[in-house]
Amino acid sequence: MTHKARKLSTRGKVLTATAALAVAGAGTLGAFSASAQPATAAATAAAAPKAKSTTTSTHLTIDAAIDAARAALDAAEKENQRVTVAVVDRNGNTVVTLRGDGAGPQSYDSAIKKAYTAVSWNAPTSELAKRLEQAPNLKDISGTLFLAGGTPVAAAGSPIAGIGVAGAPSGDLDEKFARAGVAAISQGR
């Protein structure tokens, strides 16, 4: 008895190949799963960093940052000033920015830079601007702006955020509004 080999259609070839791959994959997965070991407490403890290798830091919450920005913007609006307010975290990353109605286009970047500068040195930017007389190269540090209007937010003496305001006719006004933002945080608004 002779058997004639029947040719498979393209569809038949694809289905046959798919089935073969599925069987091979299931065998491989089963072998891998059988050899997997749950992590032991000793292995996990060995991978954990030593206590001297880490530190804990305090960060401003998003709600507090929003409250601070809103308080600073409200203080400016009460005096009919058109400003932008920025709040940055302890690492200088922007958390929130509020651009008030009618604030100039330059105020956005200026507010962020003032906030960044204040948190970087943990000092109001009005004080830092005075330091330029002794160290004029400070102004060359990327992302900074040594004009009044930035105020740090500190916890236990360490900076945790910076608030920058820009757009009022004077840096003194900008800084006054930034301090209103700091006050909102300290009052827990």
N, C-alpha and C positions, 0 to 999 in steps of 0.2 A: 504494500500500500504506500503510495507516495502522497506526500502532502505538499501542497503548493503554499509557499509563503505569501501571505497577503500583505500588501503594502499598507501602512497606516497613513491616514489623512494627516494634514498639518495639525488639525485640531486634536486628533488622537495622539500625535507626537507630543504636543504641548501638555496635554493632560497626563500622559505617562511620565514625562520628565518632572512635572510638578509633584506628582505623587511620590516619585523616587526621592526628590529633594526633601519632601515633608517627612518621609520615613527616616532618612539620614539625619535630618535636623533634630527630630524627636529623640533619636538615639544619642546624639551628641549632648543635647540639653539634659537628658536623663543622667548621663555619666557625669556631667558637670555638677548638677544638683546633688547627686549622691556624694560627691567629694567635698562639697562646701561645708565648712565648719562654722558654727555660730561664734561670734567674737566673745572671748572670755574677758572677765573683769581684769585679769592681769595684763592682757594685751591692750585693752582700752586704757588702763592706767599708765602703761608704758608710753603710749602715744600722747598723753596729755602733757602740756608744758608745765614746767616747774613753776611754783608760785612767784619766784623772782623774775620769771620771764614774761610776765603779763602785768597789766595795770588796768584799773577800772577808772572810767572817766564819766563826768556828768555832762549831759547834753540837754539843750533846750528842746522842749516838745514843740511839735508843729502848732498846737493850739496856742501855746505861749508866744511863739513867734508871730502868729497871726494877730493875736491880741496886742502885742507890742507895736507891730506895724500899723494897726488900725488906730491905736492911741496916738502915735506920732503923727499920723495923717490928720486925725481929728484936731489935734492941737494946732497944726498948721492951718487947717481950714477955718478954725475959729478966728485966726488973725488974717484971713483972706490971702493966704500964701499958697501958691501952686507948687507943690513939691512931689518928689518921688521918695519913697521910703524902702530901704532894703534891710533885711535881716539875714546874716550869715551865721553858720554854725562855728564851732570851735576850730574847725579845720579850714574856715574861710569859704566854704561852699554855700551858695545862695540857697536859703530856705524859702523865703517869700519876698516878693517885691510888689509894692502897690504904687502905681503911678496915678497921682491925683489928677483930677480934671484940669486941663490947661497947663500941666507941667511941661517944661521945655524938653526937647529931645536929648539934650546933654545931661539932664538930671538923672536919667536911668543908670547910665554907666558910672556917673559920679557917686551916686548913692551906694552902689555896690562896692566901689573902690574905697569909699570912706569907711564902710562897715568892715571890710576886709582889713584895712589898715588899723582900725581900732582894736579888733580882736587879735591881730598879729602881735601888737605891742602892749596889749592890755592897758591902753591909755586913750583918753579922748584925743581926737585928731588935732584939736586946737593946741594941746600941749606938744604934740609931736611936730606940728608945724614950726614951733619955736626951736626944736632940736636941729632943724635944718641949718641954723646958723653955725653950729659946731660940726655938723656932719652933712654937708650939702649933697653927698652922693646917695643919701637915703631915698631921695626922690626918684632915683634910677631903678629902684626895685620894682619889678613887674607887678602890676595889679594894684599898686598903692596910690593913694592920693592924700597929700599932706595939706589939706584944707580943713578948717573947722566944719563940723557936721557929723562926725562919727563918734560913737560912744560904745565902750565895751560893756558887756554884761558878764559879771563875775559871780562865781560861787566858791566860797571858802578861799577867796583870794586868787583863784585861777579863772582865766577867761573861758566862758562857755559859748559866747555869741558876740556879735557886734551889730549895732544898729547904725545905719548911715542914712542921712537925709540930705537932699540936694535940691536946689531950685529957688530957695528964698533969696532975697537980695543980699543977705550977708551970712557968712558962716556961723556967726553967733546965733542967729535965728535957727539955722539948720540944726545946730547942736542943741539948742533949747528944745526943739521938737523931738530930737533923738532921745534926750533925757526923759521926755514924757513917755516914750516907749519903754525905757528901763524902769520907770516908776510903775508902769502898768504890770510889769513882770513881778516886781517886788511886792506889789499889792495883791498879786494873785488873780488879776482880772481874767 
